[in-house]
Amino acid sequence: TTKSSTNAFQQKCFICGEVTQFYSPEGNPREARCANCRASKRNSDVAQVIASLYSKENVAIQSLDRILSDLYEFSIYEASASGPIHDLLSKLPGYVSSEYLPHVPNGGYQNGIRCEDLMELTFPDNSFDIVITQEVLEHVSDPIATLKEIKRVLKPNGHYIFTVPFNFAHNTVTRSRQTQ
């Protein structure tokens, strides 16, 4: 398969640290994939933000895989139990990840994966230095409650790093509503 040059660009991947081509078969640059580690551009962007906030050296040369030791003392919660950021951060002692598992009690586990409902997190107040969500807020029925919960579990001066999908070519569609 040949890649169109309009769907490829060269850039540093802040997951693996390589300057490489990012390819996007669908033409969406946020979902373009690193030719080296296959992380998406948005994964790389989140990693760049983490590195810029927590690297003890110049962020222009640092990637997430290179600053893990700088993150060792921090508590980090990610609302995802898979993916390239999870794979790196799961090596840290203060890292917690979860998924929403509808048939598992909140705070419980299934196959080693913790269940958390972002609208009612089971963590104590001021638990985390960093909270990460990627493409999650559009899936919760009450984003305001979710943001309040994230604020509650963040330590003072903590950081919430998140992404939300966008596509200017399509209208926003409501797919869930909370009912009483």
Residue pairs with C-beta under 8 A, 6 or more apart in sequence:
3 23
3 25
6 27
7 23
7 24
7 25
7 26
7 27
7 32
8 21
8 22
8 23
8 24
8 32
9 21
9 22
9 29
9 32
10 19
10 20
10 21
10 22
11 19
11 20
11 22
11 41
11 44
12 18
12 19
12 20
12 44
12 63
13 19
13 20
13 22
13 34
13 36
13 37
13 39
13 44
13 63
14 44
14 45
14 47
14 48
14 51
14 62
14 63
14 64
15 34
15 37
15 39
15 43
15 44
15 47
15 63
15 64
15 65
15 84
15 85
15 88
16 34
16 36
16 37
16 39
16 63
16 65
17 62
17 63
17 65
17 66
18 34
18 36
18 37
20 34
20 35
20 36
21 35
22 29
22 32
22 33
22 34
22 35
22 41
22 44
23 32
23 33
23 35
24 31
24 32
24 33
24 41
28 167
29 41
30 40
30 41
30 42
30 163
30 165
30 166
31 40
31 41
31 42
32 40
32 41
33 39
33 40
33 41
34 40
34 41
34 44
37 84
38 84
39 47
39 84
42 134
42 135
42 163
43 83
43 84
43 85
43 134
45 163
46 85
46 132
46 134
46 161
46 163
47 63
47 64
47 84
47 85
47 88
48 59
49 161
50 64
50 67
50 71
50 130
50 132
50 161
51 59
51 62
51 63
51 64
51 66
51 67
52 59
53 159
54 67
54 70
54 71
54 74
54 130
55 62
55 67
55 70
56 67
56 70
57 67
64 85
64 88
64 89
65 88
68 88
68 89
68 91
68 92
71 89
71 92
71 94
72 92
72 93
72 94
73 94
74 92
74 94
74 129
74 130
75 94
75 95
75 96
75 127
75 128
75 129
75 130
75 155
76 89
76 92
76 94
76 95
76 96
76 128
76 129
76 130
76 131
76 132
77 95
77 96
77 97
77 98
77 123
77 127
77 128
77 130
77 131
77 132
77 153
78 85
78 86
78 89
78 95
78 96
78 97
78 98
78 131
78 132
78 133
79 97
79 98
79 99
79 100
79 116
79 118
79 131
79 132
79 133
79 136
80 86
80 97
80 98
80 99
80 132
80 133
80 134
80 136
81 97
81 98
81 99
81 113
81 114
83 134
85 132
85 134
86 97
89 95
89 97
90 97
94 129
96 114
96 123
96 128
97 113
97 114
98 113
98 114
98 115
98 116
99 113
99 114
99 115
99 116
100 115
100 116
100 117
100 118
100 139
101 108
101 110
101 113
101 115
104 110
104 115
105 115
106 115
106 116
106 117
106 120
106 122
107 114
107 115
107 116
107 122
108 114
108 115
109 115
116 122
116 123
118 133
118 136
118 140
118 146
118 149
118 150
119 140
119 141
119 142
119 145
119 146
119 149
120 145
120 149
121 149
121 150
121 152
121 153
123 153
124 153
125 152
125 153
126 153
126 154
126 155
126 156
127 153
127 154
127 155
128 153
128 154
128 155
128 158
129 154
129 155
129 158
129 159
130 158
130 159
130 160
130 161
131 150
131 153
131 154
131 158
131 159
131 160
131 161
132 160
132 161
132 162
133 150
133 160
133 162
133 163
134 162
134 163
135 163
135 164
135 165
136 162
137 143
137 146
137 147
137 162
137 164
138 164
138 165
139 176
140 146
141 176
141 177
141 178
142 178
150 160
151 160
154 160
